[in-house]
Amino acid sequence: MLSEYRPHDPLRLITPFDKDNLRGSSYDLTVGAEYYVGRDFSASKLSTEQLTPGQSFTIPPHAVCFILSTELIELPKNITAKVSLRMTHIYAGMVLTSQPPFDPGYKGRVVVMLHNLSSEPFYLRSGDRLATIEFVRLSLSTTNAKPHRSVQTLQEQLPKPLVSSLSDIAKISTAASQKVDLFAAQMMTVVALIVAVFAVPGFFSFSSLTDRLNEQKDQLKEMKEEVERNNVTIAELTKQVGTLKQKTTSPTLKKPPHDIIVNIENGSR
């Protein structure tokens, strides 16, 4: 159907129409001038953001984002349309919230609701290709169907602030992870203190043992010196004993003088 579409035909399905966004069976919708990212439940009122041409914005991890399309679609009574997400965004972790097809006779802009399921921020800018819209011709035109109300701005469509529950889960998970990290750091500190407490007595015990061994070495040295002195004394005594032996074994001492013997004999008589 779209391959036969002419932007100047009375049947203007898409406005504005860019032939570069035309595909074989669909048309790429682009990021418009208004968006909303749910961040905080505590906000008292919902406020959308406005984009200038080429301006970028961020969809945080796990966040929900509503984006208003640049294009306005106008469906006749025998045509319906449905929107799907571009594959490049799906590969990046984005999910398009399921929505019913547009009823025949609808005229207005397209609201695209994205959910960032990844743990990384997702970046878009005004004019980027966002989603694809596919038109389907019905066999019969509708006569009494009431089309969905026309969407011109995003602000009028969102009644209250909206935040993904995944954001709260992510916050709880982050807080729990931080507590675990803090507990681990505290445990490491405690273990270090315990090791220090047991290590200090051991250090002093080792020092005492070293001092004891040094004392034993000094005593052994003194004993060795005393033994050497005793050996010198023994050597001197041995020498003196040898001298005495030589004196006692001298020939003059072995045989007494003759006159002494005579006197002894005479006395005995």
Accessible surface in RSA format (square Angstrom, percent):
REM  Atomic radii and reference values for relative SASA: ProtOr
REM  Chains: A
REM  Algorithm: Lee & Richards
REM  Probe-radius: 1.40
REM  Slices: 20
REM RES _ NUM      All-atoms   Total-Side   Main-Chain    Non-polar    All polar
REM                ABS   REL    ABS   REL    ABS   REL    ABS   REL    ABS   REL
RES MET A   1    63.29  32.8  19.25  12.7  44.04 104.9  22.16  18.8  41.13  54.5
RES LEU A   2     4.48   2.5   2.54   1.8   1.94   4.9   2.54   1.8   1.94   5.2
RES SER A   3    78.07  66.0  56.07  74.8  22.00  50.7  38.90  82.8  39.18  54.9
RES GLU A   4   128.05  73.5 113.19  85.6  14.86  35.4  41.62  80.5  86.42  70.6
RES TYR A   5    17.54   8.2   5.89   3.4  11.66  30.3  11.42   8.6   6.13   7.6
RES ARG A   6   133.05  55.9 133.05  67.8   0.00   0.0  48.57  66.4  84.48  51.2
RES PRO A   7    41.50  30.2  41.50  37.8   0.00   0.0  41.50  34.3   0.00   0.0
RES HIS A   8   168.68  92.2 142.32  98.9  26.36  67.4 100.72 103.8  67.96  79.1
RES ASP A   9    52.63  36.9  50.50  50.3   2.13   5.0   9.96  23.4  42.67  42.6
RES PRO A  10   141.00 102.8 105.22  95.9  35.78 130.0 118.04  97.5  22.95 142.7
RES LEU A  11    73.22  40.8  68.39  48.9   4.84  12.2  72.35  50.8   0.88   2.4
RES ARG A  12    89.06  37.4  84.29  43.0   4.77  11.3  41.23  56.4  47.83  29.0
RES LEU A  13     0.94   0.5   0.93   0.7   0.01   0.0   0.93   0.7   0.01   0.0
RES ILE A  14     0.00   0.0   0.00   0.0   0.00   0.0   0.00   0.0   0.00   0.0
RES THR A  15    53.13  37.8  52.03  52.7   1.11   2.6  45.14  60.6   7.99  12.1
RES PRO A  16    76.86  56.0  73.47  67.0   3.39  12.3  75.47  62.3   1.39   8.6
RES PHE A  17    41.11  20.6  11.54   7.2  29.57  76.9  11.76   7.1  29.35  84.0
RES ASP A  18    65.67  46.0  62.01  61.7   3.65   8.6  22.68  53.4  42.98  42.9
RES LYS A  19   162.79  79.4 148.79  91.3  13.99  33.3  91.10  82.0  71.68  76.4
RES ASP A  20   101.17  70.9  83.14  82.8  18.03  42.6  23.73  55.8  77.45  77.2
RES ASN A  21    12.31   8.5  12.08  11.7   0.23   0.6   0.23   0.6  12.08  11.7
RES LEU A  22    54.35  30.3  33.52  24.0  20.84  52.4  33.52  23.5  20.84  56.1
RES ARG A  23    99.68  41.9  88.04  44.9  11.64  27.7  36.42  49.8  63.26  38.3
RES GLY A  24    74.37  91.7   0.00   N/A  74.37  91.7  44.53 122.2  29.84  66.8
RES SER A  25    81.32  68.7  67.61  90.2  13.71  31.6  43.12  91.8  38.20  53.5
RES SER A  26    15.44  13.0  15.44  20.6   0.00   0.0   6.32  13.5   9.12  12.8
RES TYR A  27     0.45   0.2   0.45   0.3   0.00   0.0   0.00   0.0   0.45   0.6
RES ASP A  28     0.00   0.0   0.00   0.0   0.00   0.0   0.00   0.0   0.00   0.0
RES LEU A  29     0.00   0.0   0.00   0.0   0.00   0.0   0.00   0.0   0.00   0.0
RES THR A  30    11.65   8.3  11.65  11.8   0.00   0.0   7.87  10.6   3.77   5.7
RES VAL A  31     0.45   0.3   0.00   0.0   0.45   1.1   0.00   0.0   0.45   1.2
RES GLY A  32     4.46   5.5   0.00   N/A   4.46   5.5   4.46  12.3   0.00   0.0
RES ALA A  33    55.72  51.2  50.18  77.4   5.54  12.6  50.18  70.7   5.54  14.7
RES GLU A  34     9.99   5.7   9.97   7.5   0.02   0.0   3.45   6.7   6.54   5.3
RES TYR A  35    20.76   9.7  20.76  11.8   0.00   0.0   0.72   0.5  20.03  24.7
RES TYR A  36    16.07   7.5  15.79   9.0   0.27   0.7  11.73   8.8   4.34   5.3
RES VAL A  37     6.64   4.4   0.00   0.0   6.64  16.0   0.00   0.0   6.64  18.0
RES GLY A  38     1.80   2.2   0.00   N/A   1.80   2.2   0.00   0.0   1.80   4.0
RES ARG A  39   129.77  54.5 114.02  58.1  15.75  37.5  62.37  85.2  67.40  40.8
RES ASP A  40    73.88  51.8  68.66  68.3   5.22  12.3  23.32  54.9  50.56  50.4
RES PHE A  41   119.47  59.8  97.71  60.5  21.76  56.6  97.73  59.3  21.74  62.2
RES SER A  42    91.69  77.5  55.96  74.7  35.72  82.3  55.63 118.5  36.05  50.5
RES ALA A  43    47.30  43.5  28.28  43.6  19.02  43.3  38.82  54.7   8.49  22.5
RES SER A  44   115.64  97.7  72.91  97.3  42.73  98.4  55.77 118.8  59.87  83.9
RES LYS A  45   158.15  77.2 145.91  89.5  12.24  29.1  92.39  83.2  65.76  70.0
RES LEU A  46    16.73   9.3   3.95   2.8  12.78  32.1   5.09   3.6  11.64  31.3
RES SER A  47    67.47  57.0  56.59  75.5  10.88  25.1  27.89  59.4  39.57  55.4
RES THR A  48    17.30  12.3   3.79   3.8  13.51  32.2   0.00   0.0  17.30  26.1
RES GLU A  49    77.68  44.6  76.69  58.0   0.99   2.3  10.41  20.1  67.27  54.9
RES GLN A  50   119.46  66.8 100.54  73.5  18.92  45.0  60.27 128.3  59.19  44.9
RES LEU A  51    11.60   6.5   1.14   0.8  10.46  26.3   1.57   1.1  10.03  27.0
RES THR A  52    84.94  60.4  83.30  84.4   1.65   3.9  70.77  95.1  14.17  21.4
RES PRO A  53   131.99  96.2 106.21  96.8  25.79  93.7 109.56  90.5  22.43 139.4
RES GLY A  54    45.79  56.5   0.00   N/A  45.79  56.5  26.14  71.7  19.66  44.0
RES GLN A  55    79.43  44.4  70.46  51.5   8.97  21.3  26.86  57.2  52.57  39.9
RES SER A  56    70.91  59.9  55.34  73.9  15.57  35.9  18.74  39.9  52.17  73.1
RES PHE A  57    12.74   6.4   2.86   1.8   9.88  25.7  12.71   7.7   0.03   0.1
RES THR A  58    47.82  34.0  43.37  44.0   4.45  10.6  25.71  34.5  22.11  33.4
RES ILE A  59     0.00   0.0   0.00   0.0   0.00   0.0   0.00   0.0   0.00   0.0
RES PRO A  60    39.20  28.6  38.64  35.2   0.56   2.1  39.20  32.4   0.00   0.0
RES PRO A  61    43.30  31.6  34.91  31.8   8.39  30.5  34.91  28.8   8.39  52.2
RES HIS A  62    41.64  22.8  41.64  28.9   0.00   0.0  27.86  28.7  13.78  16.0
RES ALA A  63     3.66   3.4   3.65   5.6   0.01   0.0   3.66   5.2   0.00   0.0
RES VAL A  64     5.71   3.8   5.65   5.1   0.06   0.2   5.65   4.9   0.06   0.2
RES CYS A  65     0.00   0.0   0.00   0.0   0.00   0.0   0.00   0.0   0.00   0.0
RES PHE A  66    19.81   9.9  19.81  12.3   0.00   0.0  19.81  12.0   0.00   0.0
RES ILE A  67     0.00   0.0   0.00   0.0   0.00   0.0   0.00   0.0   0.00   0.0
RES LEU A  68    10.64   5.9  10.64   7.6   0.00   0.0  10.64   7.5   0.00   0.0
RES SER A  69     1.84   1.6   0.00   0.0   1.84   4.2   0.00   0.0   1.84   2.6
RES THR A  70    50.21  35.7  44.61  45.2   5.60  13.3  44.23  59.4   5.98   9.0
RES GLU A  71     5.33   3.1   5.33   4.0   0.00   0.0   0.00   0.0   5.33   4.4
RES LEU A  72    32.55  18.1  32.03  22.9   0.51   1.3  32.03  22.5   0.51   1.4
RES ILE A  73     0.00   0.0   0.00   0.0   0.00   0.0   0.00   0.0   0.00   0.0
RES GLU A  74    73.96  42.5  73.40  55.5   0.57   1.3  16.17  31.3  57.79  47.2
RES LEU A  75     5.33   3.0   0.00   0.0   5.33  13.4   0.04   0.0   5.29  14.2
RES PRO A  76    36.07  26.3  23.68  21.6  12.39  45.0  35.62  29.4   0.45   2.8
RES LYS A  77    97.63  47.6  94.88  58.2   2.75   6.5  70.31  63.3  27.32  29.1
RES ASN A  78    42.39  29.2  42.10  40.7   0.29   0.7   3.45   8.3  38.94  37.6
RES ILE A  79     1.81   1.0   1.81   1.3   0.00   0.0   1.81   1.3   0.00   0.0
RES THR A  80    22.57  16.1  22.57  22.9   0.00   0.0  19.57  26.3   3.00   4.5
RES ALA A  81     0.70   0.6   0.00   0.0   0.70   1.6   0.70   1.0   0.00   0.0
RES LYS A  82   111.65  54.5 109.78  67.4   1.87   4.5  53.00  47.7  58.65  62.5
RES VAL A  83    18.13  11.9   0.30   0.3  17.82  42.9   0.37   0.3  17.75  48.2
RES SER A  84    60.65  51.2  58.93  78.6   1.71   3.9  41.31  88.0  19.33  27.1
RES LEU A  85    14.02   7.8   2.50   1.8  11.52  29.0   2.50   1.8  11.52  31.0
RES ARG A  86    46.19  19.4  42.16  21.5   4.03   9.6   5.77   7.9  40.42  24.5
RES MET A  87   102.64  53.2  98.00  64.9   4.65  11.1  77.47  65.9  25.17  33.3
RES THR A  88    79.07  56.2  69.00  70.0  10.07  24.0  69.85  93.8   9.22  13.9
RES HIS A  89    17.72   9.7  17.72  12.3   0.00   0.0  15.04  15.5   2.68   3.1
RES ILE A  90    75.46  42.9  66.21  49.3   9.25  22.3  66.21  47.7   9.25  25.1
RES TYR A  91   169.00  78.9 132.80  75.6  36.20  94.2 103.84  78.0  65.16  80.3
RES ALA A  92    46.03  42.3  22.77  35.1  23.26  52.9  35.37  49.8  10.66  28.2
RES GLY A  93    22.80  28.1   0.00   N/A  22.80  28.1  22.45  61.6   0.35   0.8
RES MET A  94     1.18   0.6   0.00   0.0   1.17   2.8   0.00   0.0   1.18   1.6
RES VAL A  95    65.07  42.8  63.07  57.1   2.00   4.8  65.07  56.5   0.00   0.0
RES LEU A  96    29.35  16.3  12.70   9.1  16.65  41.9  12.70   8.9  16.65  44.8
RES THR A  97    52.33  37.2  46.33  47.0   6.00  14.3  46.34  62.2   5.98   9.0
RES SER A  98   110.99  93.8  78.90 105.3  32.09  73.9  53.84 114.6  57.15  80.1
RES GLN A  99    57.97  32.4  35.18  25.7  22.79  54.3  23.66  50.4  34.31  26.0
RES PRO A 100   110.71  80.7  96.01  87.5  14.70  53.4 103.27  85.3   7.44  46.3
RES PRO A 101    77.27  56.3  68.49  62.4   8.78  31.9  68.65  56.7   8.62  53.6
RES PHE A 102    27.11  13.6  24.16  15.0   2.95   7.7  27.00  16.4   0.11   0.3
RES ASP A 103    59.89  42.0  59.03  58.8   0.86   2.0   4.55  10.7  55.34  55.2
RES PRO A 104    12.21   8.9  11.76  10.7   0.45   1.6  11.76   9.7   0.45   2.8
RES GLY A 105    22.65  27.9   0.00   N/A  22.65  27.9   5.57  15.3  17.07  38.2
RES TYR A 106     1.56   0.7   1.06   0.6   0.51   1.3   0.89   0.7   0.68   0.8
RES LYS A 107   107.98  52.7 104.51  64.1   3.47   8.3  54.04  48.6  53.94  57.5
RES GLY A 108     0.00   0.0   0.00   N/A   0.00   0.0   0.00   0.0   0.00   0.0
RES ARG A 109    67.07  28.2  66.46  33.9   0.61   1.4   3.07   4.2  64.00  38.8
RES VAL A 110     0.05   0.0   0.00   0.0   0.05   0.1   0.05   0.0   0.00   0.0
RES VAL A 111    32.22  21.2  24.36  22.1   7.86  18.9  24.36  21.2   7.86  21.3
RES VAL A 112     0.20   0.1   0.04   0.0   0.16   0.4   0.20   0.2   0.00   0.0
RES MET A 113    40.90  21.2  40.90  27.1   0.00   0.0  28.26  24.0  12.64  16.7
RES LEU A 114     0.00   0.0   0.00   0.0   0.00   0.0   0.00   0.0   0.00   0.0
RES HIS A 115    36.96  20.2  36.96  25.7   0.00   0.0  20.24  20.9  16.72  19.5
RES ASN A 116     0.07   0.1   0.07   0.1   0.00   0.0   0.00   0.0   0.07   0.1
RES LEU A 117    86.53  48.2  65.99  47.2  20.54  51.6  66.20  46.5  20.32  54.7
RES SER A 118    28.17  23.8  18.85  25.2   9.31  21.5  26.49  56.4   1.68   2.4
RES SER A 119    83.01  70.1  64.39  85.9  18.62  42.9  36.96  78.7  46.04  64.5
RES GLU A 120   114.06  65.5 113.60  85.9   0.46   1.1  48.34  93.5  65.72  53.7
RES PRO A 121    53.22  38.8  40.69  37.1  12.54  45.6  40.69  33.6  12.54  77.9
RES PHE A 122    25.88  12.9  24.93  15.4   0.95   2.5  25.88  15.7   0.00   0.0
RES TYR A 123   142.52  66.5 125.23  71.3  17.29  45.0  94.28  70.9  48.23  59.5
RES LEU A 124     6.67   3.7   3.67   2.6   3.00   7.5   6.66   4.7   0.01   0.0
RES ARG A 125   132.33  55.6 132.33  67.5   0.00   0.0  16.75  22.9 115.58  70.0
RES SER A 126    21.13  17.9  13.42  17.9   7.71  17.8   0.03   0.1  21.10  29.6
RES GLY A 127    46.92  57.9   0.00   N/A  46.92  57.9  28.59  78.5  18.33  41.1
RES ASP A 128    40.88  28.6  36.75  36.6   4.13   9.8  12.36  29.1  28.52  28.4
RES ARG A 129    79.27  33.3  73.37  37.4   5.91  14.1  19.15  26.2  60.12  36.4
RES LEU A 130     0.00   0.0   0.00   0.0   0.00   0.0   0.00   0.0   0.00   0.0
RES ALA A 131     0.00   0.0   0.00   0.0   0.00   0.0   0.00   0.0   0.00   0.0
RES THR A 132    20.82  14.8  20.23  20.5   0.58   1.4  11.68  15.7   9.14  13.8
RES ILE A 133     0.00   0.0   0.00   0.0   0.00   0.0   0.00   0.0   0.00   0.0
RES GLU A 134    66.28  38.1  66.23  50.1   0.04   0.1   8.69  16.8  57.59  47.0
RES PHE A 135    14.63   7.3   0.28   0.2  14.36  37.4   0.28   0.2  14.36  41.1
RES VAL A 136    64.62  42.5  61.81  56.0   2.81   6.8  64.62  56.1   0.00   0.0
RES ARG A 137   134.86  56.6 111.93  57.1  22.93  54.6  40.61  55.5  94.25  57.1
RES LEU A 138    57.20  31.9  49.61  35.5   7.59  19.1  52.01  36.5   5.18  13.9
RES SER A 139   115.36  97.5  73.15  97.6  42.21  97.2  57.16 121.7  58.20  81.5
RES LEU A 140   144.55  80.5 136.82  97.9   7.73  19.4 139.33  97.8   5.22  14.1
RES SER A 141    64.41  54.4  45.92  61.3  18.49  42.6  22.80  48.6  41.61  58.3
RES THR A 142    37.97  27.0  28.22  28.6   9.76  23.3  33.51  45.0   4.46   6.7
RES THR A 143   128.90  91.7  91.61  92.9  37.29  88.9  74.44 100.0  54.46  82.3
RES ASN A 144   141.84  97.8 110.07 106.4  31.77  76.5  39.97  96.2 101.87  98.5
RES ALA A 145    43.92  40.4  26.85  41.4  17.07  38.8  35.50  50.0   8.42  22.3
RES LYS A 146   186.92  91.2 163.49 100.3  23.43  55.8 108.37  97.5  78.55  83.7
RES PRO A 147    41.88  30.5  33.51  30.5   8.37  30.4  33.52  27.7   8.36  51.9
RES HIS A 148    95.75  52.3  82.09  57.1  13.65  34.9  66.86  68.9  28.89  33.6
RES ARG A 149   152.82  64.2 137.52  70.1  15.30  36.4  69.91  95.5  82.91  50.2
RES SER A 150    52.70  44.5  35.69  47.6  17.01  39.2  34.08  72.6  18.62  26.1
RES VAL A 151     9.38   6.2   9.38   8.5   0.00   0.0   9.38   8.1   0.00   0.0
RES GLN A 152    81.80  45.7  75.21  55.0   6.59  15.7  45.30  96.4  36.50  27.7
RES THR A 153    60.50  43.0  60.50  61.3   0.00   0.0  55.49  74.5   5.01   7.6
RES LEU A 154     0.00   0.0   0.00   0.0   0.00   0.0   0.00   0.0   0.00   0.0
RES GLN A 155    79.55  44.5  74.38  54.4   5.17  12.3  45.24  96.3  34.31  26.0
RES GLU A 156   105.93  60.8  67.87  51.3  38.06  90.6  39.12  75.7  66.81  54.5
RES GLN A 157    32.32  18.1  16.90  12.3  15.42  36.7   9.02  19.2  23.30  17.7
RES LEU A 158    25.51  14.2  17.63  12.6   7.88  19.8  17.87  12.5   7.65  20.6
RES PRO A 159   127.53  92.9  85.13  77.6  42.40 154.1  97.49  80.5  30.04 186.7
RES LYS A 160   143.83  70.2 139.47  85.6   4.35  10.4  83.25  74.9  60.57  64.5
RES PRO A 161    24.04  17.5  18.06  16.5   5.98  21.7  18.06  14.9   5.98  37.2
RES LEU A 162    67.74  37.7  67.74  48.5   0.00   0.0  67.74  47.6   0.00   0.0
RES VAL A 163     8.35   5.5   1.80   1.6   6.56  15.8   1.80   1.6   6.56  17.8
RES SER A 164     7.36   6.2   0.79   1.1   6.57  15.1   6.57  14.0   0.79   1.1
RES SER A 165    75.61  63.9  69.54  92.8   6.07  14.0  42.72  91.0  32.89  46.1
RES LEU A 166    59.60  33.2  58.32  41.7   1.27   3.2  58.32  41.0   1.27   3.4
RES SER A 167    14.91  12.6  12.79  17.1   2.11   4.9  11.35  24.2   3.55   5.0
RES ASP A 168    51.88  36.3  50.66  50.4   1.22   2.9  20.88  49.2  31.00  30.9
RES ILE A 169   102.73  58.5 101.75  75.8   0.97   2.3 102.39  73.7   0.34   0.9
RES ALA A 170    25.87  23.8  19.12  29.5   6.75  15.3  25.24  35.5   0.63   1.7
RES LYS A 171   119.27  58.2 111.32  68.3   7.94  18.9  84.65  76.2  34.62  36.9
RES ILE A 172   119.49  68.0 116.12  86.5   3.38   8.1 119.02  85.7   0.47   1.3
RES SER A 173    65.46  55.3  57.32  76.5   8.14  18.8  26.48  56.4  38.98  54.6
RES THR A 174    74.17  52.8  69.66  70.6   4.51  10.8  48.75  65.5  25.42  38.4
RES ALA A 175    43.53  40.0  41.13  63.5   2.40   5.5  42.71  60.1   0.83   2.2
RES ALA A 176    49.03  45.1  45.16  69.7   3.87   8.8  48.23  67.9   0.81   2.1
RES SER A 177    56.82  48.0  50.44  67.3   6.37  14.7  27.93  59.5  28.89  40.5
RES GLN A 178   114.19  63.9 108.47  79.3   5.71  13.6  38.43  81.8  75.76  57.5
RES LYS A 179   149.09  72.7 143.88  88.3   5.21  12.4  87.66  78.9  61.42  65.4
RES VAL A 180    96.89  63.8  94.36  85.4   2.53   6.1  96.78  84.1   0.11   0.3
RES ASP A 181    90.09  63.1  83.53  83.1   6.56  15.5  29.29  68.9  60.80  60.6
RES LEU A 182   109.36  60.9 104.47  74.7   4.89  12.3 108.79  76.4   0.58   1.6
RES PHE A 183   125.95  63.0 124.90  77.4   1.04   2.7 125.70  76.2   0.24   0.7
RES ALA A 184    49.83  45.8  45.00  69.4   4.84  11.0  49.45  69.6   0.38   1.0
RES ALA A 185    55.41  50.9  45.85  70.8   9.56  21.7  52.90  74.5   2.51   6.7
RES GLN A 186    94.88  53.1  91.34  66.8   3.54   8.4  33.71  71.8  61.17  46.4
RES MET A 187    86.51  44.8  86.45  57.2   0.06   0.1  69.03  58.7  17.48  23.2
RES MET A 188   133.56  69.2 130.46  86.3   3.10   7.4  99.82  84.9  33.74  44.7
RES THR A 189    79.36  56.4  74.15  75.2   5.22  12.4  53.60  72.0  25.76  38.9
RES VAL A 190    69.29  45.6  69.25  62.7   0.04   0.1  69.29  60.2   0.00   0.0
RES VAL A 191    72.66  47.8  72.46  65.6   0.20   0.5  72.66  63.1   0.00   0.0
RES ALA A 192    59.80  55.0  48.47  74.8  11.34  25.8  54.82  77.2   4.99  13.2
RES LEU A 193   110.04  61.3 109.71  78.5   0.33   0.8 109.87  77.2   0.17   0.5
RES ILE A 194    89.37  50.9  86.56  64.5   2.81   6.8  89.34  64.3   0.03   0.1
RES VAL A 195    89.76  59.1  85.94  77.8   3.82   9.2  89.18  77.5   0.58   1.6
RES ALA A 196    48.46  44.6  42.71  65.9   5.75  13.1  48.46  68.2   0.00   0.0
RES VAL A 197   100.20  65.9  93.44  84.6   6.76  16.3  98.73  85.8   1.47   4.0
RES PHE A 198   154.43  77.3 140.09  86.8  14.34  37.3 141.30  85.7  13.12  37.6
RES ALA A 199    54.98  50.6  40.81  63.0  14.17  32.2  50.87  71.6   4.11  10.9
RES VAL A 200    76.37  50.3  74.50  67.4   1.87   4.5  76.37  66.4   0.00   0.0
RES PRO A 201    74.62  54.4  69.12  63.0   5.50  20.0  74.60  61.6   0.03   0.2
RES GLY A 202    38.29  47.2   0.00   N/A  38.29  47.2  32.28  88.6   6.00  13.4
RES PHE A 203   130.88  65.5 123.66  76.6   7.22  18.8 129.60  78.6   1.28   3.7
RES PHE A 204   123.13  61.6 122.24  75.7   0.89   2.3 122.50  74.3   0.63   1.8
RES SER A 205    70.90  59.9  60.12  80.2  10.78  24.8  37.18  79.2  33.72  47.2
RES PHE A 206   138.08  69.1 133.47  82.7   4.61  12.0 137.60  83.4   0.48   1.4
RES SER A 207    38.83  32.8  34.89  46.6   3.94   9.1  29.33  62.5   9.50  13.3
RES SER A 208    70.10  59.2  62.20  83.0   7.89  18.2  36.88  78.5  33.22  46.5
RES LEU A 209   102.54  57.1  98.08  70.2   4.46  11.2 101.97  71.6   0.57   1.5
RES THR A 210    55.05  39.2  54.49  55.2   0.56   1.3  49.19  66.1   5.87   8.9
RES ASP A 211    82.60  57.9  80.62  80.2   1.99   4.7  23.44  55.2  59.17  59.0
RES ARG A 212   140.79  59.1 139.02  70.9   1.77   4.2  39.94  54.6 100.85  61.1
RES LEU A 213    96.27  53.6  95.78  68.5   0.49   1.2  95.78  67.3   0.49   1.3
RES ASN A 214    69.73  48.1  68.68  66.4   1.05   2.5  22.62  54.4  47.11  45.5
RES GLU A 215    87.39  50.2  85.31  64.5   2.07   4.9  32.00  61.9  55.38  45.2
RES GLN A 216    69.83  39.0  69.83  51.0   0.00   0.0  24.68  52.5  45.15  34.2
RES LYS A 217   137.79  67.2 130.88  80.3   6.90  16.4  79.63  71.7  58.15  61.9
RES ASP A 218    84.64  59.3  83.28  82.9   1.36   3.2  21.36  50.3  63.28  63.1
RES GLN A 219    94.24  52.7  93.55  68.4   0.69   1.6  27.29  58.1  66.96  50.8
RES LEU A 220   113.68  63.3 109.63  78.4   4.04  10.2 109.86  77.2   3.82  10.3
RES LYS A 221   133.90  65.3 128.35  78.8   5.55  13.2  76.25  68.6  57.65  61.4
RES GLU A 222   111.26  63.9 108.53  82.1   2.72   6.5  37.25  72.0  74.01  60.4
RES MET A 223   116.03  60.1 114.64  75.9   1.39   3.3  96.09  81.7  19.93  26.4
RES LYS A 224   137.84  67.2 132.07  81.0   5.76  13.7  79.56  71.6  58.28  62.1
RES GLU A 225    73.49  42.2  72.45  54.8   1.04   2.5  24.36  47.1  49.13  40.1
RES GLU A 226    89.44  51.3  89.44  67.7   0.00   0.0  15.29  29.6  74.15  60.5
RES VAL A 227    82.26  54.1  82.08  74.3   0.18   0.4  82.26  71.5   0.00   0.0
RES GLU A 228    90.38  51.9  88.43  66.9   1.94   4.6  35.80  69.2  54.57  44.6
RES ARG A 229   142.21  59.7 137.94  70.3   4.27  10.2  71.69  98.0  70.52  42.7
RES ASN A 230    73.34  50.6  72.57  70.1   0.76   1.8  15.97  38.4  57.37  55.4
RES ASN A 231    82.95  57.2  76.61  74.0   6.34  15.3  25.23  60.7  57.72  55.8
RES VAL A 232    88.80  58.4  86.48  78.3   2.32   5.6  88.76  77.1   0.05   0.1
RES THR A 233    67.61  48.1  67.40  68.3   0.21   0.5  42.82  57.5  24.79  37.5
RES ILE A 234   103.54  58.9 103.28  76.9   0.26   0.6 103.52  74.5   0.02   0.1
RES ALA A 235    60.69  55.8  48.14  74.3  12.55  28.6  55.03  77.5   5.66  15.0
RES GLU A 236    98.04  56.3  94.88  71.8   3.17   7.5  32.19  62.3  65.85  53.8
RES LEU A 237    96.23  53.6  96.00  68.7   0.23   0.6  96.03  67.4   0.20   0.5
RES THR A 238    88.49  62.9  81.49  82.6   7.00  16.7  69.62  93.5  18.88  28.5
RES LYS A 239   159.61  77.9 147.97  90.8  11.64  27.7 100.01  90.0  59.60  63.5
RES GLN A 240   106.41  59.5 103.63  75.7   2.78   6.6  35.05  74.6  71.36  54.1
RES VAL A 241    73.46  48.3  73.43  66.5   0.03   0.1  73.43  63.8   0.03   0.1
RES GLY A 242    27.56  34.0   0.00   N/A  27.56  34.0  26.47  72.6   1.09   2.4
RES THR A 243    60.09  42.7  58.35  59.2   1.73   4.1  39.53  53.1  20.55  31.1
RES LEU A 244   105.95  59.0 105.88  75.7   0.07   0.2 105.95  74.4   0.00   0.0
RES LYS A 245   129.87  63.4 128.56  78.9   1.30   3.1  74.51  67.1  55.36  59.0
RES GLN A 246   134.97  75.5 123.26  90.1  11.71  27.9  40.55  86.3  94.43  71.6
RES LYS A 247   129.67  63.3 123.60  75.8   6.07  14.5  77.66  69.9  52.01  55.4
RES THR A 248    93.18  66.3  75.12  76.2  18.06  43.0  68.27  91.7  24.91  37.7
RES THR A 249    84.77  60.3  74.98  76.0   9.80  23.3  62.53  84.0  22.24  33.6
RES SER A 250    35.50  30.0  31.56  42.1   3.93   9.1  19.59  41.7  15.90  22.3
RES PRO A 251   104.93  76.5  95.58  87.1   9.35  34.0  96.40  79.6   8.53  53.0
RES THR A 252   112.52  80.0  89.12  90.3  23.40  55.8  85.54 114.9  26.98  40.8
RES LEU A 253   122.32  68.1  93.29  66.7  29.03  73.0  95.58  67.1  26.74  72.0
RES LYS A 254   151.28  73.8 115.74  71.0  35.54  84.6  71.16  64.0  80.12  85.3
RES LYS A 255   162.90  79.5 151.32  92.8  11.58  27.6  94.29  84.9  68.61  73.1
RES PRO A 256    71.35  52.0  61.51  56.1   9.84  35.8  67.47  55.7   3.88  24.1
RES PRO A 257    73.20  53.3  62.25  56.7  10.95  39.8  73.20  60.4   0.00   0.0
RES HIS A 258   142.60  77.9 133.17  92.6   9.42  24.1  96.67  99.6  45.93  53.4
RES ASP A 259    88.03  61.7  84.53  84.1   3.51   8.3  38.02  89.5  50.01  49.9
RES ILE A 260    78.84  44.9  77.87  58.0   0.97   2.3  78.78  56.7   0.06   0.2
RES ILE A 261    58.11  33.1  57.91  43.1   0.20   0.5  58.11  41.8   0.00   0.0
RES VAL A 262    52.10  34.3  52.10  47.2   0.00   0.0  52.10  45.3   0.00   0.0
RES ASN A 263    98.53  67.9  88.43  85.5  10.10  24.3  26.05  62.7  72.48  70.1
RES ILE A 264   113.97  64.9 104.71  78.0   9.25  22.3 111.50  80.3   2.47   6.7
RES GLU A 265    85.90  49.3  84.35  63.8   1.55   3.7  28.61  55.3  57.29  46.8
RES ASN A 266    84.38  58.2  70.98  68.6  13.40  32.3  26.60  64.0  57.78  55.8
RES GLY A 267    64.75  79.8   0.00   N/A  64.75  79.8  37.88 104.0  26.87  60.2
RES SER A 268    94.20  79.6  51.20  68.3  43.01  99.1  50.69 107.9  43.52  61.0
RES ARG A 269   226.57  95.1 160.38  81.8  66.19 157.6  77.06 105.3 149.51  90.6
END  Absolute sums over single chains surface
CHAIN  1 A    18541.0      16152.5       2388.5      11778.0       6763.0
END  Absolute sums over all chains
TOTAL         18541.0      16152.5       2388.5      11778.0       6763.0
